[in-house]
Amino acid sequence: MNTQTSPLTIGAVAKRVGVAIDTIRYYEREGLLPEPQRRASGYRSYGEGTVAQLRFIRRAKDLGFTLEEIRELLALSADRQRGVKAVKRRAQQRLAAIEQRIVELQRVRDGLAQLVASCPGHGKPEECPILRALSDEQVSA
């Protein structure tokens, strides 16, 4: 049984991972992916490792990690000494930031819900509580 896989084109990698070709090129420029080998024709040539790394990046982005944080996670994933501990710490920091954002979004939702409830949905624009709140010079936080 042949365990070697044939090299993949950028289009094939993009399709397998579900990202755009430009996204792969961007990650290469940003150093999240290594520079690919080139075929004699000059076309990029990728292996299964690139597919796995792109899936890692995509899943980390889905969890809210920034590209800089993903770069750090990729480096930590190869660190046999402190990798897992540092990855957990980074994930805890991301979770705390997400929880803070949820609190902020709930505050915004509550404020907007109050405005929607107070608006009759008819009448003069200058009497609309939503428009008045948006136009008010005083911003309530």
N, C-alpha and C positions, 0 to 999 in steps of 0.2 A: 504494500500500500504506500502510495506517495504522500508524504507529509508536507512536502514543499507546496506552498501556494504561489500562484503566479502573481507577479506585480500588478498592482491596481492603478488605474488612471485616476486623476483627480475627480473626474465625473463619477466614476464607480464608487469611490470613497464617499463622496458627497451624498450619493443616493443611498448607500448602506447606512450612513449615520443620520441622514435626514437634515443636512445643513446645505447651505449654498456653497458653490465653488469659491465665491469671493470670501466667504467666511473662513475657509481653509487657508486661503492665501493671506488673509488678515492675521490669523493665528500664527502663521509662519513668520510674518513680518514682526509680530509682537514677541516672538520667541517662545510661544506656548507649544509650538510644534517644531521639531527639528527640520532643517532644510532637507527636502527630499532628494533622493538620488535622481539623476537625469538619464534618460535613455539616449541612445546615439542620435535619435531624432530631436533631442532637446526637451521632450515631454517629461513632466514629472512622473516619478515612479514610486508608489507607496506600498507598504506592507501591512500586515494585520496589526502590527503595533500602533500604527497611525490611527487605524479604525478604533482600537481600544482607547487610545489617548483622546481622540475626539469625542467619544462617548462619555469619557470621564469629564471632559470640559463641559459638554452640553448638560450633563446631569448636575454638575456643580453650579452652572449658571441657573438651571431650573430651581435650585435650592437658594438662590439669591446671592451667591458668592460673586464678588467682583473679579475682573480678569487678574488683577494684582494678587488677590487672595487665591485664585486658582493656580497662578504661577507658584505661589508659596506651597500650596497643597501638593502640586506635582513634585516639587523638590523634596518635600517632607515624605512623600510616598516612597522615595528611594533611600531615606535616612533610616538605617536599621537601629540606630542608637536611640534617637528621640522622636522618631517619626510619628508613631501612634499617639503619644502623649501630646505632642504639639498639634497634631491634626484635631484631636479632641478639643483642645483649648481654642483653636481657630473656629471650630464648629460651634462651641459654646458662645463665643463672641458674636458670631453671625446670628445665632438664635436670639441672643439678647437684643441685637439690633432689630431683628424682625418683630420681636415682642413689643419693643418701643414704637415701632412703626404702626403696629396694630392699635396700640393705645391712641396714637395720633389720628389714625384713620377713624377710629370709633368716635373720637371727639368731633372730627369734621362731619361724620355721618349724623351725629346727634344735632349739631348746629344746623345742618342742612334740613334735617327732618323737621325741626322747629320752624324754620322759614317756610317750608312747603306747607306745613299744617296751618300756618298763619295767613297764607295767601288764599284769597277767595277764588282766584283764577279768572277774575273779570274786573272791569273798572279801569280807571285811569292808570297809566304806567307810573306816574309820580306817587300814587298811593299804594303801589305794590311793595309789600315788605321785603321781598327778595331783591328787587331792584334797589330799594332804599339801602338795604344792608350792603350790597355790592358797591354802591356809590358813596357810602358813608366814609368820611375821612378817618374816623376812629376805627381802628381794627381791633376787634376783640379776640384775644387768643385763648 
